[in-house]
Amino acid sequence: MSKFTKFAIIGAGGVGSCIADDLLKANATITILTRDDGKAELQPLKERGATLAKVNYDDETSLQGALVGSEVVMLGYNIDEGAISVADEGDAKISIVTRSDFSRFVAHVLTTASKDSLEGAQLSIETGRVSPKEIAAQLEKKLGTTFRIKVLDYEETKKGYDTNVMAYLQTRIADGRCVPGTEEEVKSTIAKFFPEWDPSPWEEIIA
């Protein structure tokens, strides 16, 4: 059975580092794209075999060069800034899953499922659907610090929909399109690829 073995991770912050950790445990080959390859938190991953690729995210050539050889590319987020940027008021619901559960599911599927079963597949997983405002409130409770909602102009953000990854995501969130599918599709994905998956409630997210 042919499987994916080479992965690139863009943004190894909270979620990305968890995915990298689980992929390394599964003996996968990973490249982490970063603006600063000297970051202390990335060195343990490098010592375990991850390749750190220093890139300029505004330079397409730089990104293309770093992605050469990778079969799968994953995008993560870094919430160290203490804010969530949204292109509306932050009320639209999005799907959410704790980062450790997500990384475990991703690593399991990418290293056990056949290429044929993954080709063109939509993997729908979540533990709940909540708004950015609810996420910020929960993070404040967990972290004991203020977590801001940065409201961006919707029309200005939408202009970058086709050219900027973050504008694309922020526009889809504002439009209520950041859910993986119906509840039945979520159940079907889990049953097919990882029936033993036992995710924790989304409230247990710890940044």
Secondary structure, 3 states (H helix, E strand, C coil): CCCCCEEEEECCCHHHHHHHHHHHHCCCEEEEEECCCCCHHHHHHHHCCCEEEECCCCCHHHHHHHHCCCCEEEECCCCCCCEEEECCCCCCCEEECCHHHHHHHHHHHHHHCCHHHHCCCCCCCCCEEECHHHHHHHHHHHHCCCCEEEECCHHHHHCCCCCCHHHHHHHHHHCCCCCCCCHHHHHHHHHHHCCCCCCCCHHHCCC
